[in-house]
Amino acid sequence: MVLHISATNPEHPGLLLSLPWQLPLQEWPEDVLVPLPRGISRHVVRYARAGDEVVAVKELAERPAVREFELLRDLDRLGIPAVDALAVVTGRTDAAGGYLEPVLITRHLRGSMPYRSMFETTMRPATMHRLMDALAVLLVRLHLAGFAWGDCSLSNTLFRRDAGAYAAYLVDAETGELQPRLSEGQRDYDLDLARVNISGELLDLEASGALHPSVDPIEFGTEICDRYAGLWRELTRTSVYPAGKYHYIDRRIRRLNDLGFDVAEMQIESSPTGDTVTFVPKVVDAGHHQRQLLRLTGLDTEENQARRLLNDLESWMATQEDHTPGDPPPSSRLRSSRGYPHTTRPEVLAHRWVRDVFRPTVRAVPVELRGAMDPAELYHQLLEHRWFLSERAQHDIGLDTAVEDYVAHVLPRVRDAVPDAGAAGPAAGAAGTPAAQDTPAGGDTPAAGDTAAGRSAAAPVRPA
């Protein structure tokens, strides 16, 4: 047989050819493998280095490999948080010409860890609630897009830090089905599978002594259903308002935007008597703030990071006085870019903010001290540190001063506390991560700077 690599990028086949495809995945040498945590799987899965990238390699039959490859690409087109499918390798044979199973290759999500690995750290229940919030949001996004997962579990989900909260990512799409719309029965069945799988893995962790003694595996499995139901209800419910109270509709839309969802279209009907108005939003996938930040600045970030960066951008714009006479104030110009009549000024100012504020601030932190933090998460951490220093000093501390203090007092302790920072990001798996408000979508989560490693020793404790 001839080795065949079907890849999404012309550069990938060349990088992947260096891997030992003539060996069963279980026998790959240590020099090509990357020791990253992974969940349990029915297939052999290994992390390997291909050029500058770390990839996940999974052995399975050709038909399901190709099917999962296409499903992951479909999810990417829909903007669903899932791992990137890179290639399918078929035609593998060993040195004697014997048949070897094909493999599916996906890109390792930098700074992420499997949910199961997090639960193995005997984390506090409050942190587990935050993880469940992120998982509920992921399930809702999948179902809104018409995707029935069929195998949601702690091992098949990755978490990644998102401005102090957690963002969940789908890993295994082998059993998934993508349809134009899911029925209520299909959603309930998918949710029930998630409940059973999550409770089962928690029971397994409990038996090994890795689960916090106060956690009930069955209750936590049920909790994902409750959190999902609350979020789904908020996103899809019909609202009836008194006639003339149209600002109620605007408030509802803003609340959906705050949850990270957009309203693609809406149905508004008046009652026969004209005294009430019925409002039915059509909600599309999450990423409202992501898309706004990307359009304004070109920065591609997580949702909570985007929300925080947009707030900082708006505050910075309010200090700029170069608008021409008759222009609206900077804050309203930014608001216009986030849902009101369009103007060109926000894009110009946003470009200047990236050039003069965001990039210089990030570059002021030495690369070797950043660990797995991407620029957006690093900037968020610096904003949080500035807040703590300002609270302590009772006056505003400049960003330059905050960067100097962060580099001198915070990052060294983060690196000492997390030896393998390249795998999970600074303090990503720390059991001391604070709890979020237990809302279905994560709500107003505490910032990442609230972790013990995320503030200087003299910084005050931020009120809950």
Rosetta blueprint (number, residue, H / E / L):
1 M L
2 V L
3 L L
4 H E
5 I E
6 S E
7 A E
8 T L
9 N L
10 P L
11 E L
12 H H
13 P H
14 G H
15 L H
16 L H
17 L L
18 S L
19 L L
20 P L
21 W L
22 Q L
23 L L
24 P L
25 L H
26 Q H
27 E H
28 W L
29 P L
30 E H
31 D H
32 V H
33 L E
34 V L
35 P L
36 L L
37 P L
38 R L
39 G L
40 I L
41 S L
42 R L
43 H L
44 V L
45 V E
46 R E
47 Y E
48 A E
49 R E
50 A E
51 G L
52 D L
53 E E
54 V E
55 V E
56 A E
57 V E
58 K E
59 E E
60 L L
61 A L
62 E H
63 R H
64 P H
65 A H
66 V H
67 R H
68 E H
69 F H
70 E H
71 L H
72 L H
73 R H
74 D H
75 L H
76 D H
77 R H
78 L L
79 G L
80 I L
81 P L
82 A E
83 V L
84 D L
85 A E
86 L E
87 A E
88 V E
89 V E
90 T E
91 G L
92 R L
93 T E
94 D L
95 A L
96 A L
97 G L
98 G L
99 Y E
100 L L
101 E L
102 P L
103 V E
104 L E
105 I E
106 T E
107 R E
108 H L
109 L L
110 R L
111 G L
112 S E
113 M E
114 P E
115 Y H
116 R H
117 S H
118 M H
119 F H
120 E L
121 T L
122 T L
123 M L
124 R L
125 P H
126 A H
127 T H
128 M H
129 H H
130 R H
131 L H
132 M H
133 D H
134 A H
135 L H
136 A H
137 V H
138 L H
139 L H
140 V H
141 R H
142 L H
143 H H
144 L H
145 A L
146 G L
147 F E
148 A E
149 W L
150 G L
151 D L
152 C L
153 S L
154 L L
155 S L
156 N L
157 T E
158 L E
159 F E
160 R E
161 R E
162 D E
163 A L
164 G L
165 A E
166 Y E
167 A E
168 A E
169 Y E
170 L E
171 V L
172 D L
173 A L
174 E L
175 T L
176 G L
177 E E
178 L E
179 Q L
180 P L
181 R L
182 L L
183 S L
184 E H
185 G H
186 Q H
187 R H
188 D H
189 Y H
190 D H
191 L H
192 D H
193 L H
194 A H
195 R H
196 V H
197 N H
198 I H
199 S H
200 G H
201 E H
202 L H
203 L H
204 D H
205 L H
206 E H
207 A H
208 S H
209 G L
210 A L
211 L L
212 H L
213 P L
214 S L
215 V L
216 D L
217 P H
218 I H
219 E H
220 F H
221 G H
222 T H
223 E H
224 I H
225 C H
226 D H
227 R H
228 Y H
229 A H
230 G H
231 L H
232 W H
233 R H
234 E H
235 L H
236 T H
237 R L
238 T L
239 S E
240 V E
241 Y E
242 P E
243 A L
244 G L
245 K L
246 Y H
247 H H
248 Y H
249 I H
250 D H
251 R H
252 R H
253 I H
254 R H
255 R H
256 L H
257 N H
258 D H
259 L L
260 G L
261 F E
262 D E
263 V E
264 A E
265 E E
266 M E
267 Q E
268 I E
269 E E
270 S E
271 S L
272 P L
273 T L
274 G L
275 D L
276 T E
277 V E
278 T E
279 F E
280 V E
281 P E
282 K E
283 V E
284 V E
285 D E
286 A E
287 G L
288 H H
289 H H
290 Q H
291 R H
292 Q H
293 L H
294 L H
295 R H
296 L H
297 T H
298 G L
299 L L
300 D L
301 T L
302 E L
303 E H
304 N H
305 Q H
306 A H
307 R H
308 R H
309 L H
310 L H
311 N H
312 D H
313 L H
314 E H
315 S H
316 W H
317 M H
318 A L
319 T L
320 Q L
321 E L
322 D L
323 H L
324 T L
325 P L
326 G L
327 D L
328 P L
329 P L
330 P H
331 S H
332 S H
333 R H
334 L H
335 R H
336 S H
337 S H
338 R L
339 G L
340 Y L
341 P L
342 H L
343 T L
344 T L
345 R H
346 P H
347 E H
348 V H
349 L H
350 A H
351 H H
352 R H
353 W H
354 V H
355 R H
356 D H
357 V H
358 F H
359 R H
360 P H
361 T H
362 V H
363 R H
364 A L
365 V L
366 P L
367 V H
368 E H
369 L H
370 R L
371 G L
372 A L
373 M L
374 D L
375 P H
376 A H
377 E H
378 L H
379 Y H
380 H H
381 Q H
382 L H
383 L H
384 E H
385 H H
386 R H
387 W H
388 F H
389 L H
390 S H
391 E H
392 R H
393 A H
394 Q L
395 H L
396 D L
397 I L
398 G L
399 L H
400 D H
401 T H
402 A H
403 V H
404 E H
405 D H
406 Y H
407 V H
408 A H
409 H H
410 V H
411 L H
412 P H
413 R H
414 V H
415 R H
416 D H
417 A H
418 V L
419 P L
420 D L
421 A H
422 G H
423 A H
424 A H
425 G L
426 P L
427 A L
428 A L
429 G L
430 A L
431 A L
432 G L
433 T L
434 P L
435 A L
436 A L
437 Q L
438 D L
439 T L
440 P L
441 A L
442 G L
443 G L
444 D L
445 T L
446 P L
447 A L
448 A H
449 G H
450 D H
451 T L
452 A H
453 A H
454 G H
455 R L
456 S L
457 A L
458 A L
459 A L
460 P L
461 V L
462 R L
463 P L
464 A L
